[in-house]
């Protein structure tokens, strides 16, 4: 069976909370949260792009300090430069993870009613599973 033909069937489950029942206030709060999240994502994207440009603009060889003719020492400096850059990039990725958790908590704990929060979490899990299946198998045949 083809994955695309069964995607909607896979995603359809019994619903016990209808997200279309959200109040105007809840919708405004979600909209504000989305706007704030987008602004923070842009800041993180800019920082990540700067780090990527930094490694391209300043080749690794120029980052290494040449303190003698010892090849092992140069290798250590190369490792240090890479480790430092990796550390900064990992920091940005951690901040992105924190932003995702902060946004999720805000939506689930502060905006949605419990029944809607459960439906939202279930929907995000279904989407994640579908994405994972699609990335694993692509347009190949998937049997449910």
VMD Tcl script that builds the backbone (N, CA, C; Angstrom):
set m [mol new atoms 432]
animate dup $m
set s [atomselect $m all]
$s set {name element resname resid chain x y z} {
  {N N UNK 1 A 0.834 -1.183 0.000}
  {CA C UNK 1 A 0.000 0.000 0.000}
  {C C UNK 1 A 0.872 1.238 0.000}
  {N N UNK 2 A 0.458 2.219 -0.726}
  {CA C UNK 2 A 1.226 3.447 -0.855}
  {C C UNK 2 A 1.031 4.334 0.376}
  {N N UNK 3 A 2.123 4.927 0.832}
  {CA C UNK 3 A 2.110 5.749 2.038}
  {C C UNK 3 A 1.127 6.903 1.928}
  {N N UNK 4 A 1.153 7.644 0.827}
  {CA C UNK 4 A 0.301 8.812 0.670}
  {C C UNK 4 A -1.174 8.452 0.715}
  {N N UNK 5 A -1.531 7.302 0.148}
  {CA C UNK 5 A -2.943 6.930 0.112}
  {C C UNK 5 A -3.482 6.580 1.495}
  {N N UNK 6 A -2.596 6.245 2.439}
  {CA C UNK 6 A -3.048 5.872 3.771}
  {C C UNK 6 A -2.691 6.893 4.842}
  {N N UNK 7 A -2.092 8.003 4.436}
  {CA C UNK 7 A -1.699 9.010 5.418}
  {C C UNK 7 A -2.906 9.563 6.159}
  {N N UNK 8 A -3.942 9.948 5.421}
  {CA C UNK 8 A -5.112 10.517 6.099}
  {C C UNK 8 A -5.774 9.478 6.991}
  {N N UNK 9 A -5.810 8.222 6.560}
  {CA C UNK 9 A -6.377 7.149 7.382}
  {C C UNK 9 A -5.559 6.970 8.663}
  {N N UNK 10 A -4.244 7.045 8.549}
  {CA C UNK 10 A -3.351 6.889 9.697}
  {C C UNK 10 A -3.528 8.023 10.699}
  {N N UNK 11 A -3.733 9.228 10.174}
  {CA C UNK 11 A -3.844 10.395 11.039}
  {C C UNK 11 A -5.222 10.533 11.677}
  {N N UNK 12 A -6.229 9.862 11.119}
  {CA C UNK 12 A -7.572 9.960 11.673}
  {C C UNK 12 A -7.708 9.039 12.874}
  {N N UNK 13 A -8.027 9.635 13.982}
  {CA C UNK 13 A -8.287 8.880 15.206}
  {C C UNK 13 A -9.487 9.523 15.877}
  {N N UNK 14 A -10.044 8.817 16.823}
  {CA C UNK 14 A -11.185 9.362 17.544}
  {C C UNK 14 A -10.747 10.606 18.302}
  {N N UNK 15 A -11.483 11.666 18.118}
  {CA C UNK 15 A -11.146 12.930 18.759}
  {C C UNK 15 A -12.038 13.137 19.977}
  {N N UNK 16 A -11.446 13.616 21.041}
  {CA C UNK 16 A -12.208 13.866 22.254}
  {C C UNK 16 A -12.145 15.326 22.667}
  {N N UNK 17 A -11.407 16.133 21.978}
  {CA C UNK 17 A -11.336 17.567 22.220}
  {C C UNK 17 A -11.204 18.241 20.871}
  {N N UNK 18 A -12.070 19.194 20.595}
  {CA C UNK 18 A -12.058 19.834 19.282}
  {C C UNK 18 A -11.376 21.188 19.399}
  {N N UNK 19 A -10.252 21.326 18.722}
  {CA C UNK 19 A -9.503 22.578 18.798}
  {C C UNK 19 A -10.256 23.744 18.161}
  {N N UNK 20 A -11.303 23.449 17.390}
  {CA C UNK 20 A -12.099 24.538 16.816}
  {C C UNK 20 A -12.973 25.199 17.877}
  {N N UNK 21 A -13.024 24.620 19.074}
  {CA C UNK 21 A -13.808 25.173 20.169}
  {C C UNK 21 A -13.035 26.222 20.972}
  {N N UNK 22 A -11.864 26.609 20.524}
  {CA C UNK 22 A -11.064 27.585 21.263}
  {C C UNK 22 A -11.776 28.935 21.307}
  {N N UNK 23 A -11.595 29.636 22.419}
  {CA C UNK 23 A -12.201 30.960 22.571}
  {C C UNK 23 A -11.369 32.001 21.820}
  {N N UNK 24 A -11.941 33.167 21.649}
  {CA C UNK 24 A -11.216 34.261 21.011}
  {C C UNK 24 A -9.968 34.637 21.790}
  {N N UNK 25 A -10.087 34.621 23.114}
  {CA C UNK 25 A -8.941 34.944 23.967}
  {C C UNK 25 A -7.823 33.925 23.769}
  {N N UNK 26 A -8.171 32.631 23.725}
  {CA C UNK 26 A -7.169 31.590 23.522}
  {C C UNK 26 A -6.495 31.752 22.160}
  {N N UNK 27 A -7.285 32.054 21.134}
  {CA C UNK 27 A -6.719 32.247 19.797}
  {C C UNK 27 A -5.760 33.436 19.773}
  {N N UNK 28 A -6.119 34.529 20.455}
  {CA C UNK 28 A -5.223 35.692 20.531}
  {C C UNK 28 A -3.937 35.334 21.258}
  {N N UNK 29 A -4.062 34.565 22.344}
  {CA C UNK 29 A -2.874 34.165 23.102}
  {C C UNK 29 A -1.963 33.273 22.257}
  {N N UNK 30 A -2.556 32.378 21.479}
  {CA C UNK 30 A -1.768 31.514 20.590}
  {C C UNK 30 A -1.086 32.355 19.517}
  {N N UNK 31 A -1.821 33.325 18.978}
  {CA C UNK 31 A -1.246 34.202 17.959}
  {C C UNK 31 A -0.073 35.004 18.528}
  {N N UNK 32 A -0.221 35.533 19.733}
  {CA C UNK 32 A 0.865 36.274 20.373}
  {C C UNK 32 A 2.061 35.369 20.639}
  {N N UNK 33 A 1.782 34.173 21.106}
  {CA C UNK 33 A 2.856 33.218 21.372}
  {C C UNK 33 A 3.598 32.866 20.086}
  {N N UNK 34 A 2.844 32.679 19.015}
  {CA C UNK 34 A 3.467 32.365 17.727}
  {C C UNK 34 A 4.356 33.511 17.261}
  {N N UNK 35 A 3.865 34.733 17.375}
  {CA C UNK 35 A 4.661 35.890 16.968}
  {C C UNK 35 A 5.952 36.007 17.769}
  {N N UNK 36 A 5.841 35.812 19.088}
  {CA C UNK 36 A 7.016 35.868 19.956}
  {C C UNK 36 A 8.001 34.754 19.606}
  {N N UNK 37 A 7.477 33.568 19.356}
  {CA C UNK 37 A 8.330 32.429 19.010}
  {C C UNK 37 A 9.047 32.674 17.681}
  {N N UNK 38 A 8.349 33.212 16.717}
  {CA C UNK 38 A 8.961 33.502 15.412}
  {C C UNK 38 A 10.095 34.513 15.565}
  {N N UNK 39 A 9.883 35.541 16.371}
  {CA C UNK 39 A 10.944 36.538 16.595}
  {C C UNK 39 A 12.170 35.889 17.242}
  {N N UNK 40 A 11.937 35.035 18.224}
  {CA C UNK 40 A 13.053 34.366 18.890}
  {C C UNK 40 A 13.752 33.375 17.952}
  {N N UNK 41 A 12.969 32.698 17.110}
  {CA C UNK 41 A 13.562 31.777 16.123}
  {C C UNK 41 A 14.463 32.538 15.153}
  {N N UNK 42 A 14.022 33.712 14.737}
  {CA C UNK 42 A 14.828 34.523 13.813}
  {C C UNK 42 A 16.155 34.924 14.446}
  {N N UNK 43 A 16.119 35.284 15.733}
  {CA C UNK 43 A 17.367 35.638 16.432}
  {C C UNK 43 A 18.310 34.436 16.462}
  {N N UNK 44 A 17.767 33.260 16.777}
  {CA C UNK 44 A 18.596 32.056 16.816}
  {C C UNK 44 A 19.135 31.721 15.430}
  {N N UNK 45 A 18.296 31.861 14.415}
  {CA C UNK 45 A 18.738 31.584 13.045}
  {C C UNK 45 A 19.859 32.522 12.626}
  {N N UNK 46 A 19.746 33.787 13.021}
  {CA C UNK 46 A 20.781 34.767 12.699}
  {C C UNK 46 A 22.095 34.401 13.388}
  {N N UNK 47 A 22.011 34.008 14.655}
  {CA C UNK 47 A 23.226 33.607 15.373}
  {C C UNK 47 A 23.854 32.367 14.753}
  {N N UNK 48 A 23.029 31.394 14.382}
  {CA C UNK 48 A 23.551 30.179 13.755}
  {C C UNK 48 A 24.186 30.503 12.409}
  {N N UNK 49 A 23.547 31.357 11.630}
  {CA C UNK 49 A 24.111 31.754 10.336}
  {C C UNK 49 A 25.444 32.463 10.524}
  {N N UNK 50 A 25.536 33.305 11.547}
  {CA C UNK 50 A 26.803 33.997 11.824}
  {C C UNK 50 A 27.905 33.012 12.170}
  {N N UNK 51 A 27.567 32.004 12.955}
  {CA C UNK 51 A 28.562 30.985 13.300}
  {C C UNK 51 A 29.010 30.214 12.057}
  {N N UNK 52 A 28.052 29.912 11.186}
  {CA C UNK 52 A 28.401 29.200 9.957}
  {C C UNK 52 A 29.262 30.068 9.050}
  {N N UNK 53 A 28.924 31.341 8.968}
  {CA C UNK 53 A 29.727 32.254 8.156}
  {C C UNK 53 A 31.122 32.410 8.747}
  {N N UNK 54 A 31.204 32.416 10.059}
  {CA C UNK 54 A 32.487 32.565 10.744}
  {C C UNK 54 A 33.439 31.443 10.356}
  {N N UNK 55 A 32.957 30.235 10.311}
  {CA C UNK 55 A 33.831 29.103 9.973}
  {C C UNK 55 A 34.228 29.154 8.499}
  {N N UNK 56 A 33.376 29.727 7.657}
  {CA C UNK 56 A 33.693 29.838 6.229}
  {C C UNK 56 A 34.620 31.023 5.979}
  {N N UNK 57 A 34.318 32.147 6.631}
  {CA C UNK 57 A 35.121 33.360 6.429}
  {C C UNK 57 A 36.528 33.239 6.987}
  {N N UNK 58 A 36.673 32.509 8.063}
  {CA C UNK 58 A 37.981 32.352 8.691}
  {C C UNK 58 A 38.328 30.865 8.653}
  {N N UNK 59 A 38.964 30.452 7.605}
  {CA C UNK 59 A 39.286 29.031 7.495}
  {C C UNK 59 A 40.009 28.509 8.733}
  {N N UNK 60 A 39.835 27.247 8.974}
  {CA C UNK 60 A 40.387 26.598 10.158}
  {C C UNK 60 A 41.890 26.806 10.272}
  {N N UNK 61 A 42.563 26.783 9.143}
  {CA C UNK 61 A 44.020 26.936 9.175}
  {C C UNK 61 A 44.415 28.276 9.781}
  {N N UNK 62 A 43.641 29.329 9.503}
  {CA C UNK 62 A 43.993 30.644 10.045}
  {C C UNK 62 A 43.626 30.760 11.520}
  {N N UNK 63 A 42.744 29.892 12.002}
  {CA C UNK 63 A 42.371 29.911 13.412}
  {C C UNK 63 A 43.417 29.226 14.276}
  {N N UNK 64 A 44.209 28.390 13.659}
  {CA C UNK 64 A 45.225 27.666 14.416}
  {C C UNK 64 A 46.391 28.592 14.719}
  {N N UNK 65 A 46.870 28.501 15.914}
  {CA C UNK 65 A 48.043 29.283 16.302}
  {C C UNK 65 A 49.263 28.430 16.018}
  {N N UNK 66 A 50.157 28.977 15.274}
  {CA C UNK 66 A 51.372 28.231 14.957}
  {C C UNK 66 A 52.447 28.597 15.950}
  {N N UNK 67 A 52.651 27.677 16.857}
  {CA C UNK 67 A 53.660 27.892 17.891}
  {C C UNK 67 A 54.758 26.856 17.727}
  {N N UNK 68 A 55.410 26.879 16.636}
  {CA C UNK 68 A 56.478 25.908 16.391}
  {C C UNK 68 A 56.153 25.068 15.173}
  {N N UNK 69 A 57.056 24.181 14.870}
  {CA C UNK 69 A 56.886 23.362 13.683}
  {C C UNK 69 A 56.322 21.982 13.997}
  {N N UNK 70 A 55.897 21.763 15.203}
  {CA C UNK 70 A 55.399 20.456 15.626}
  {C C UNK 70 A 54.009 20.204 15.035}
  {N N UNK 71 A 53.874 19.174 14.184}
  {CA C UNK 71 A 52.592 18.850 13.560}
  {C C UNK 71 A 51.543 18.443 14.579}
  {N N UNK 72 A 51.942 17.754 15.644}
  {CA C UNK 72 A 50.994 17.353 16.680}
  {C C UNK 72 A 50.399 18.577 17.367}
  {N N UNK 73 A 51.203 19.595 17.574}
  {CA C UNK 73 A 50.727 20.812 18.226}
  {C C UNK 73 A 49.702 21.518 17.334}
  {N N UNK 74 A 49.971 21.551 16.025}
  {CA C UNK 74 A 49.019 22.164 15.107}
  {C C UNK 74 A 47.711 21.398 15.100}
  {N N UNK 75 A 47.777 20.085 15.184}
  {CA C UNK 75 A 46.581 19.257 15.233}
  {C C UNK 75 A 45.767 19.573 16.483}
  {N N UNK 76 A 46.450 19.751 17.618}
  {CA C UNK 76 A 45.764 20.110 18.858}
  {C C UNK 76 A 45.058 21.448 18.699}
  {N N UNK 77 A 45.717 22.414 18.071}
  {CA C UNK 77 A 45.105 23.724 17.861}
  {C C UNK 77 A 43.891 23.619 16.945}
  {N N UNK 78 A 43.983 22.765 15.934}
  {CA C UNK 78 A 42.849 22.559 15.044}
  {C C UNK 78 A 41.683 21.970 15.820}
  {N N UNK 79 A 41.976 20.987 16.665}
  {CA C UNK 79 A 40.936 20.391 17.493}
  {C C UNK 79 A 40.326 21.420 18.433}
  {N N UNK 80 A 41.167 22.266 19.007}
  {CA C UNK 80 A 40.672 23.308 19.909}
  {C C UNK 80 A 39.746 24.266 19.166}
  {N N UNK 81 A 40.141 24.669 17.965}
  {CA C UNK 81 A 39.318 25.589 17.178}
  {C C UNK 81 A 37.976 24.941 16.827}
  {N N UNK 82 A 38.016 23.691 16.409}
  {CA C UNK 82 A 36.773 22.982 16.090}
  {C C UNK 82 A 35.908 22.790 17.326}
  {N N UNK 83 A 36.534 22.434 18.438}
  {CA C UNK 83 A 35.778 22.242 19.679}
  {C C UNK 83 A 35.103 23.538 20.124}
  {N N UNK 84 A 35.823 24.641 20.015}
  {CA C UNK 84 A 35.254 25.923 20.402}
  {C C UNK 84 A 34.058 26.276 19.521}
  {N N UNK 85 A 34.220 26.087 18.229}
  {CA C UNK 85 A 33.133 26.380 17.299}
  {C C UNK 85 A 31.951 25.446 17.548}
  {N N UNK 86 A 32.233 24.174 17.766}
  {CA C UNK 86 A 31.173 23.197 18.051}
  {C C UNK 86 A 30.428 23.564 19.328}
  {N N UNK 87 A 31.172 24.052 20.308}
  {CA C UNK 87 A 30.566 24.457 21.578}
  {C C UNK 87 A 29.560 25.591 21.354}
  {N N UNK 88 A 29.930 26.585 20.563}
  {CA C UNK 88 A 29.030 27.704 20.284}
  {C C UNK 88 A 27.796 27.235 19.516}
  {N N UNK 89 A 28.005 26.376 18.516}
  {CA C UNK 89 A 26.875 25.873 17.739}
  {C C UNK 89 A 25.949 25.021 18.614}
  {N N UNK 90 A 26.524 24.208 19.479}
  {CA C UNK 90 A 25.710 23.391 20.385}
  {C C UNK 90 A 24.895 24.287 21.316}
  {N N UNK 91 A 25.482 25.393 21.734}
  {CA C UNK 91 A 24.756 26.338 22.584}
  {C C UNK 91 A 23.522 26.894 21.891}
  {N N UNK 92 A 23.654 27.240 20.615}
  {CA C UNK 92 A 22.512 27.747 19.859}
  {C C UNK 92 A 21.451 26.654 19.720}
  {N N UNK 93 A 21.884 25.430 19.463}
  {CA C UNK 93 A 20.935 24.325 19.327}
  {C C UNK 93 A 20.209 24.063 20.652}
  {N N UNK 94 A 20.913 24.170 21.761}
  {CA C UNK 94 A 20.283 24.006 23.077}
  {C C UNK 94 A 19.250 25.105 23.317}
  {N N UNK 95 A 19.579 26.328 22.913}
  {CA C UNK 95 A 18.631 27.425 23.057}
  {C C UNK 95 A 17.388 27.179 22.202}
  {N N UNK 96 A 17.573 26.595 21.022}
  {CA C UNK 96 A 16.423 26.272 20.164}
  {C C UNK 96 A 15.550 25.212 20.830}
  {N N UNK 97 A 16.169 24.201 21.434}
  {CA C UNK 97 A 15.410 23.182 22.168}
  {C C UNK 97 A 14.645 23.810 23.332}
  {N N UNK 98 A 15.300 24.715 24.044}
  {CA C UNK 98 A 14.646 25.395 25.163}
  {C C UNK 98 A 13.459 26.219 24.672}
  {N N UNK 99 A 13.603 26.867 23.526}
  {CA C UNK 99 A 12.506 27.645 22.956}
  {C C UNK 99 A 11.331 26.737 22.602}
  {N N UNK 100 A 11.619 25.566 22.015}
  {CA C UNK 100 A 10.541 24.627 21.690}
  {C C UNK 100 A 9.803 24.187 22.952}
  {N N UNK 101 A 10.551 23.856 23.999}
  {CA C UNK 101 A 9.913 23.426 25.249}
  {C C UNK 101 A 9.125 24.562 25.891}
  {N N UNK 102 A 9.679 25.754 25.871}
  {CA C UNK 102 A 9.000 26.915 26.461}
  {C C UNK 102 A 7.684 27.176 25.734}
  {N N UNK 103 A 7.711 27.090 24.413}
  {CA C UNK 103 A 6.514 27.321 23.616}
  {C C UNK 103 A 5.474 26.236 23.879}
  {N N UNK 104 A 5.925 24.996 23.910}
  {CA C UNK 104 A 5.016 23.883 24.172}
  {C C UNK 104 A 4.363 24.026 25.542}
  {N N UNK 105 A 5.168 24.331 26.556}
  {CA C UNK 105 A 4.622 24.498 27.900}
  {C C UNK 105 A 3.623 25.643 27.951}
  {N N UNK 106 A 3.947 26.736 27.283}
  {CA C UNK 106 A 3.041 27.884 27.284}
  {C C UNK 106 A 1.697 27.511 26.671}
  {N N UNK 107 A 1.732 26.807 25.560}
  {CA C UNK 107 A 0.484 26.423 24.889}
  {C C UNK 107 A -0.302 25.434 25.740}
  {N N UNK 108 A 0.378 24.393 26.202}
  {CA C UNK 108 A -0.305 23.311 26.911}
  {C C UNK 108 A -0.735 23.713 28.322}
  {N N UNK 109 A 0.107 24.431 29.047}
  {CA C UNK 109 A -0.195 24.727 30.440}
  {C C UNK 109 A -0.910 26.058 30.668}
  {N N UNK 110 A -0.709 27.024 29.763}
  {CA C UNK 110 A -1.247 28.359 30.015}
  {C C UNK 110 A -2.390 28.771 29.099}
  {N N UNK 111 A -2.506 28.141 27.953}
  {CA C UNK 111 A -3.505 28.614 26.988}
  {C C UNK 111 A -4.655 27.623 26.816}
  {N N UNK 112 A -4.336 26.377 26.549}
  {CA C UNK 112 A -5.375 25.395 26.241}
  {C C UNK 112 A -6.019 24.810 27.492}
  {N N UNK 113 A -7.273 24.438 27.348}
  {CA C UNK 113 A -7.957 23.677 28.391}
  {C C UNK 113 A -7.360 22.276 28.385}
  {N N UNK 114 A -7.429 21.563 29.509}
  {CA C UNK 114 A -6.805 20.228 29.563}
  {C C UNK 114 A -7.197 19.289 28.428}
  {N N UNK 115 A -8.474 19.233 28.091}
  {CA C UNK 115 A -8.901 18.325 27.026}
  {C C UNK 115 A -8.301 18.738 25.677}
  {N N UNK 116 A -8.191 20.043 25.451}
  {CA C UNK 116 A -7.587 20.536 24.209}
  {C C UNK 116 A -6.074 20.313 24.207}
  {N N UNK 117 A -5.458 20.428 25.380}
  {CA C UNK 117 A -4.020 20.197 25.492}
  {C C UNK 117 A -3.685 18.752 25.142}
  {N N UNK 118 A -4.510 17.822 25.619}
  {CA C UNK 118 A -4.286 16.409 25.304}
  {C C UNK 118 A -4.441 16.177 23.801}
  {N N UNK 119 A -5.459 16.767 23.199}
  {CA C UNK 119 A -5.674 16.618 21.754}
  {C C UNK 119 A -4.498 17.213 20.975}
  {N N UNK 120 A -4.009 18.363 21.424}
  {CA C UNK 120 A -2.876 19.015 20.776}
  {C C UNK 120 A -1.627 18.136 20.847}
  {N N UNK 121 A -1.343 17.607 22.029}
  {CA C UNK 121 A -0.171 16.744 22.189}
  {C C UNK 121 A -0.291 15.475 21.357}
  {N N UNK 122 A -1.494 14.905 21.304}
  {CA C UNK 122 A -1.706 13.704 20.489}
  {C C UNK 122 A -1.499 14.025 19.009}
  {N N UNK 123 A -1.988 15.183 18.568}
  {CA C UNK 123 A -1.832 15.572 17.163}
  {C C UNK 123 A -0.357 15.794 16.821}
  {N N UNK 124 A 0.384 16.423 17.723}
  {CA C UNK 124 A 1.809 16.654 17.440}
  {C C UNK 124 A 2.559 15.331 17.378}
  {N N UNK 125 A 2.164 14.375 18.198}
  {CA C UNK 125 A 2.803 13.055 18.172}
  {C C UNK 125 A 2.481 12.328 16.867}
  {N N UNK 126 A 1.233 12.419 16.420}
  {CA C UNK 126 A 0.855 11.778 15.146}
  {C C UNK 126 A 1.645 12.385 13.988}
  {N N UNK 127 A 1.780 13.706 14.004}
  {CA C UNK 127 A 2.539 14.378 12.943}
  {C C UNK 127 A 3.998 13.948 12.987}
  {N N UNK 128 A 4.563 13.897 14.176}
  {CA C UNK 128 A 5.959 13.479 14.337}
  {C C UNK 128 A 6.165 12.054 13.825}
  {N N UNK 129 A 5.248 11.170 14.177}
  {CA C UNK 129 A 5.359 9.783 13.722}
  {C C UNK 129 A 5.232 9.691 12.206}
  {N N UNK 130 A 4.317 10.463 11.636}
  {CA C UNK 130 A 4.134 10.454 10.185}
  {C C UNK 130 A 5.377 10.980 9.477}
  {N N UNK 131 A 5.936 12.046 10.014}
  {CA C UNK 131 A 7.150 12.625 9.437}
  {C C UNK 131 A 8.283 11.608 9.504}
  {N N UNK 132 A 8.397 10.960 10.640}
  {CA C UNK 132 A 9.442 9.962 10.827}
  {C C UNK 132 A 9.282 8.811 9.831}
  {N N UNK 133 A 8.051 8.352 9.661}
  {CA C UNK 133 A 7.792 7.282 8.695}
  {C C UNK 133 A 8.143 7.734 7.280}
  {N N UNK 134 A 7.722 8.935 6.941}
  {CA C UNK 134 A 7.975 9.432 5.593}
  {C C UNK 134 A 9.471 9.581 5.346}
  {N N UNK 135 A 10.205 10.111 6.329}
  {CA C UNK 135 A 11.647 10.279 6.163}
  {C C UNK 135 A 12.356 8.933 6.086}
  {N N UNK 136 A 11.822 7.945 6.796}
  {CA C UNK 136 A 12.430 6.617 6.777}
  {C C UNK 136 A 12.169 5.877 5.475}
  {N N UNK 137 A 10.943 6.015 4.964}
  {CA C UNK 137 A 10.554 5.220 3.807}
  {C C UNK 137 A 10.296 6.042 2.561}
  {N N UNK 138 A 10.154 7.343 2.707}
  {CA C UNK 138 A 9.895 8.203 1.558}
  {C C UNK 138 A 8.628 7.778 0.855}
  {N N UNK 139 A 8.679 7.759 -0.435}
  {CA C UNK 139 A 7.502 7.391 -1.228}
  {C C UNK 139 A 7.423 5.884 -1.446}
  {N N UNK 140 A 8.273 5.130 -0.765}
  {CA C UNK 140 A 8.222 3.685 -0.884}
  {C C UNK 140 A 6.919 3.163 -0.294}
  {N N UNK 141 A 6.672 1.928 -0.506}
  {CA C UNK 141 A 5.463 1.299 -0.002}
  {C C UNK 141 A 5.563 1.085 1.497}
  {N N UNK 142 A 4.509 1.497 2.201}
  {CA C UNK 142 A 4.431 1.297 3.642}
  {C C UNK 142 A 3.161 0.516 3.922}
  {N N UNK 143 A 3.271 -0.555 4.681}
  {CA C UNK 143 A 2.120 -1.360 5.041}
  {C C UNK 143 A 1.752 -1.070 6.478}
  {N N UNK 144 A 0.499 -0.723 6.703}
  {CA C UNK 144 A 0.023 -0.447 8.064}
  {C C UNK 144 A -0.629 -1.670 8.629}
}
mol reanalyze $m
mol bondsrecalc $m
mol representation Tube
mol addrep $m
